[in-house]
Amino acid sequence: MTIALRPVTIPDFGPIAAPPALPAETYAARCDAALQAAGTDWLAVYADREHLANVMFLAGFEPRFEEAILLLGPDRRRVVITGNECESYAALSPLPGVAVLLSQTMSLLGQDRSTAPRVTDVLQSAGLRRGDRVGVIGWKYLEAAEWDGPAPSFVPAIYLDALRSVAGGEQVSDVTQVMLHPETGQRSIIDADQIAIFEAAAARASDMVWSVVRGTRPGDLERDAALNLKYRGEPMNVHAMLATGDAAGGAVIGLASPGWRRIAKGDGASTAVGLWGGLTARAGLIDDDNDEFVAIAAAYFAGLIRWYALADIGVAGGDLYAGVSETLAEGGLRSLLNPGHLTGHEEWSHTPIRPGSDDRIRSGMHMQVDIIPTPMRDGWALNCEDSVVFADTALRCDIAARYPDMWARMNARRAFAANVLGVPMHDAILPLSSIPLCLAPLWLRSDHLLARS
């Protein structure tokens, strides 16, 4: 195939209105399904500021400053346990019938502990009793090869000890796979309503990133370039990133936040924004002419094309991993991490795309096409990440009927990728980004994108 830079105007795919709130009954159904899948009397779902996604998905609430536990129990008992600052904030949860209990153990140091000082007492007041079977959901879980014996839980020890003290040590087990398994986890599949919410955020994140690509100029401080993000207060699933560098300074560290460095022509540059719903990242050179770098970028773009050619409902993640790796290797590259993963309220939950994985892509999966090319020369940076949703015929019909404007945007993005960039997609792939596959390796010529002819 021939891949080259060419002038491309990215179309306006249409305005995005505020998406509707997720129905309360959806949260209730999610809680019921999670408890049933766990097969225990109770489900204890842990959250803190960084690891909020499981509780947010189930209850529409995420703790700020402190920790929280969502307890799901018999007779649709639903309880949020949290500290001083989130006791009132938890009232925002749309989960029907949810009770909020104060556990000041979850509060920050120095705050009042006189009202509810013992977490075991709070668990008992929630209804937990000796002999109850309790499934625990943390923020990740171990694979079988990583541990011998019963799987540990990624939850602070105090809360595990409290659950064991109340219910009995043998009654508490880790069931995090219920939420996070890469094919069957409760969070791995979303519906049309959640897609509408995430699409609005993903499109906005992509607009923010492209504003940086277009607006960054030699002589800017990184902090000044970050002003192009035009952040409006949306909740993020990761810190905003913007980093630059040259060969003398070593590798461009893409995870870094913007600093006081002054940007020069020829520098590598990387930026990313992740909102609740999708992350977009772009990296390239602050330059207008570099044939050697463009050739490497073309080899990387071939890997992206392969991803979209292979990815479809029913495809095993291991096959997708192998195909993309094969194409990247032809250009002397490999993917630093997995070439794609599940995303949503957090940037990365799990991924079916692993070496040898039999986990298959399913309808309703929300994925970030995350292929970070390596090796990369010091002072250079290259990346093109966007999020997509996979949808079978039934889900596509549901989206088209209930969210016609979003459906039109998705189809316009698909047509642009196929007809302008030369990257067709399977019918099941619905792009959420407003800059789908738009890779400008030279940021001072951001109107020139890589395309296949």
Secondary structure, DSSP 8 states (H G I E B T S, - for coil): --EEEEE----------------HHHHHHHHHHHHHHHTSSEEEEEE-SSS-HHHHHHHS---SSS-EEEEEEGGGEEEEEE-TTHHHHGGG---TTEEEEE-GGGS-TTS--SSS--HHHHHHHHT--TT--EEEE-S----GGG-SSS---SS-HHHHHHHHHHH-GGGEEE-THHHH-TTT-GGG---HHHHHHHHHHHHHHHHHHHHHHHH--TT-BHHHHHGGG------BSS--EEEEE-GGG-S--TT----S-B--TT-EEEEEEEETTEEEEEEEES-S--HHHHHHHHHHHHHHHHHHHH--TT-BHHHHHHHHHHHHHHTT-EESS-S-EE-SSSS----S-STT---B--TT-EEEE---EE---TT---EEEEEEEE--HHHHHHHHHH-HHHHHHHHHHHHHHHHTSS----TTEEE--SSTT---SBGGGTTEEEEE-
